[in-house]
Amino acid sequence: FELGGDFGALSIEDFGTNPLYGVRAAYHVSEDIFLEGFLARSQAGKSSLENVFPDVTVVSNSGRRFTYYDLDVGYNVLPGEVFLGRGRAFNTAVYVTVGIGDVKFADQDQFALNFGVGTRILITDWLAAHLDFRDHVFESDLFGVTKNVHNLEGTLGFTVFY
């Protein structure tokens, strides 16, 4: 089991890039396969339309909160080690993830798919650092046209192994 926190940046389509923070939990089914859950939050900025026309409001202030939770399946594609100096080796893994979840944004709940890639380095036998990049895809009709929006995130996180 792994438990920890993340922080980073989330690019909300049409609303700019903003800080993101969240928590994560993982269960390692085998050496290569793991299940992971996320809960994270960000705050959207102004849309491109609001920047051009300051009197237009696309989303209320309360609707600017971007919250999501995901359940993912991950696969360690490249397990290995990193050597720093002569006597220091750290276990690492490069992994891919795919999952489903829920996004709450603009006062709406949306079903979302996500996929990503990340790397994990075991600093000690109980502490790991993660660097992740994910795309959260869901359907939105915020500007009058229904389309799939892509919301890219990059995070750095630390987890504790149990």
N, C-alpha and C positions, 0 to 999 in steps of 0.2 A: 504494500500500500504506500501511496505517496500523498501528502497533503502540503499545500503551499499557496503562495500568492504571486500575482503577476502585475506588472505595470508596463505601460508602453503608449502607443499611439494608434488611434483608429481613424481611418479615412472614411467618413460617412458620405456616400455619393451625393453630390450637389450641396453639401454642408461643411466642407472643409475637413481638416485633420485636427483631432483633439485628443487630449490625454485620456488614457484608459486604465482602469485598475480592476482587479478581480481576484477570485480564488479558484483553485483547481484541486481535484482529487483524482487519483488514478489507482487502478488495480491491475497488476501485471499477471495476466493469465499464464503466460509462458515467457521464455527468454526473449521471444520476438514479438508477441502480441500483447497489447494492453487495452484496457477500457478507461476512458477519461471523461470527467465531467467538469464543466466550467460555469461560473457565474461571474459576469463582468458588467461594468457600467462606464458610460462616457456621457458627455454633454455636447450636443451639436451646436455648431456656430450658425452664422447666418448663411442662407442659401445664396447662390449666385444671383437669383432673381431679386432677393432682398438687398443685395449689395448694389445692384443697378438702380432699383426703385425703392428707396428707403421707406416709403409710406406703405409698402406692401408687406403683409405678414403671412407667411406660408404656414408656419407652425407656431402654436402658442408657446409661451415660456415653459410651461409644465410639460408640453409635448416634445421638447428638445432633449429630454433625457432618453438616452439610448441604452437599454438594458437587454442583455441576452443570457440565455442559458443553453448549453449544448451537451449532448452525449455523443462521444466520439469513439471510434475504433482506430487504434494505431498499430503500425507495423514497423519494427526496427529494420530498416533497409541496409544500413551499414553499421553494424556494431563493431567496436574496435577500441583502440587506446591512443592516447596522446601522450607523448613523452616531452617533459620539460626538464632539461638538464640531464644529468647522469642517473640519478636515483629516483626520479619522480615520474611515475606513470599514472594516468587517470583513465578510467573506463569511460567510453563515450558511445553515443549512438546517434545516427542520423535517422529520422523517422518521418513517415507520412501519416496523415490522419484524414478521416472522412467521418462526417456525422450529421446529425439532425438536431434541431432545437427550436427555440422560440425567441423572437425579437420583439421587444416593446419599444415602439418609436412613433412619434406623431399621434399619440393617443390611440394607437392600433396595435393589436397582437398579430404577428405574422409568423407562419411556419417558415423555417429557414434551413437551408443546406449549408454545410461548411466543409471546406477541405483546406489542407495546409501541409506544411513541411516544418520540421524543427530539428534541433540538436540538443542533446542532453549530455552534460559532463558531470560525473560523480566526483565532487570535490573531496568528500570523505566517504566512508561506508554508509553514512546516514544522511548526507546533504548533497543535493544535486542542483545545478543551474541549468535553466532551459532558455533557449532562444527560439521563438516560434514566429511563423508568418502564416496567416490564415485569411481566407476569403469567406465572408458570410453573404450568401445570396438569397434574396427573397423578392417577392412580387410587391410592387408599390404603384399606387395611382395618385400619388401626392400632387403631381403637376397636371392632372387631367388625362394622362395617357398611362395605361397599365404597361409596366415594363419590369424586367428583372434588374434589380440594382445590386451592385457589387460593393461590399464594404470591406476594405483591406485593413488588416491590423498587423502590427509587429510588436511583440512583447518580450520582455526579459523577466524571468521568474525564478524563484527558489523554492524547492520542495524538501520535505523531510521524509525519509523512508522509515517505515515501521516493519 
